[in-house]
Amino acid sequence: MQKTASGPPVAEAVEFSGHRRGSPGYRGVLVGLAAAGMATFAQLYSVQGLLPQLAGDFGVSAATAALSVSAATLGLAVAVIPWSAAADRFGRLPVMRTAIIAAVILGLLVPLATDFSVLLALRFAEGAALGGIPAVALAYLSEEVSPAHAAVAAGTYVSGTTVGGLAGRILAAPLGEYSNWRIGVAAVSLLAAVAAVVFMLSAPKQRGYVPQRRADGGASLAARLAGNLRSGRQLVLYAQAFLLMGGFVAVYNYLGFRLELAPFNLPQSLASSLFLAYLAGTWSSRIAGRAAGRVPGGRRTVLLAGTGVMAAGLALTLLQSLPAVIIGLVVFTGGFFGAHAVASGWVPVMAAGGRAQASSLYNLAYYAGSSLLGWLAGFFFQGAGWPGLAGFVLVLLAAAAGLAATLPGLRQQGNTGTGRRLEP
């Protein structure tokens, strides 16, 4: 306590150092961001299991129908940087609330599309709105959670994204098969609306960040982006997003084609059930977050381990045995989400400034890898079958591991930008 010159004692200001594990604020951050991640990725991939119905309803080819997925991911990719700039100016939580409300409204409009071009426009806008969550969530988390628990919290957020990605696929597809694609998409949008309400009610008011104004001396958007792009460590983390996500999407894009061929001869309905392997990511992302604060080398060790687990799982999928392929896919998926949880949570921690922009650049690399490498892998599959594709992905994993090995492994080295030092 201290006295003022002419008044009663007043409490000294206490610097906010983040919600600690077990506190109501910490639980609110975790529940809120998990719900936001679920809403985002359920909507983003809701039409993926409905592409045959879309093609039939609108009279378009399968490749054209697939643009309904690409439109949303493209919208997300181009919107993450504008959303991050808005978060710096208006605050993290207000921007995420605006984004998730807009996304739910647009998602509910998608089933009403009567023309395919209208559907694509709505999906692009939906993806752009959804971009406000991944663009800002990890910056918000790194500022609101105690440094000692930031990695675990990031893993919880990634768990929410895996549940959402799985829910969007396995809820919409059966409903679409037994009714029509509009019912399937509407059901996912309603699920996302419930998750959005949970986020709105759970996420605590931001205390670790004060919105910037240019008049207050805040750096320009270009300066914040450039600052992160000049950081060799950040570029390595962006490379992890590009390479690992590219390899991950390549496997999921083409494994179904392989399983329809001999010696497996699985019908499409059974092949699509392999999306349940996503559940391994829900578990591994949280385990990776905990391990990052305990093992020697911290995040770097866990990132390298996750990449190695991906390689081991991919090797199992080369066997001509369905149980081996399933086990391999589960292992591969668990390794990916463990590595992704660590890398994505490390980005805002490593940033000296412009944390929202740092996370946005990570997301740009993430979806660029998905689009480019996921497509490029198809040429290896067509030319050399599954061994050719697996070899391509193994090269990506080796490149990612080689770059990750250059990252610091010492404790107490990341700067949160709020005066707190934490382990990378």
Secondary structure, DSSP 8 states (H G I E B T S, - for coil): -EE-TTS-EE--------B-TTSHHHHHHHHHHHHHHHHHHHHHTTTGGGHHHHHHHHT--HHHHTHHHHHHHHHHHHHHHHHHHHHHHH-HHHHHHHHHHHHHHHHHHGGG--SHHHHHHHHHHHHHHHTHHHHHHHHHHHHHB-GGGHHHHHHHHHHHHHHHHHHHHHHHHHHHHHS-HHHHHHHHHHHHHHHHHHHHHHS----S-----GGGT---HHHHHHHHHT-HHHHHHHHHHHHHHHHHHHHHHHHHHHHTSTTT---HHHHHGGGGGHHHHHHHHHHHHHHHTTSTTHHHHHHHHHHHHHHHHHHHTTSS-HHHHHHHHHHHHHHHHHHHHHHHHHHHHH-SS-HHHHHHHHHHHHHHHHHHHHHHHHHHHHHHHHHHHHHHHHHHHHHHHHHHTTS---SS-EE-SSS-EE--
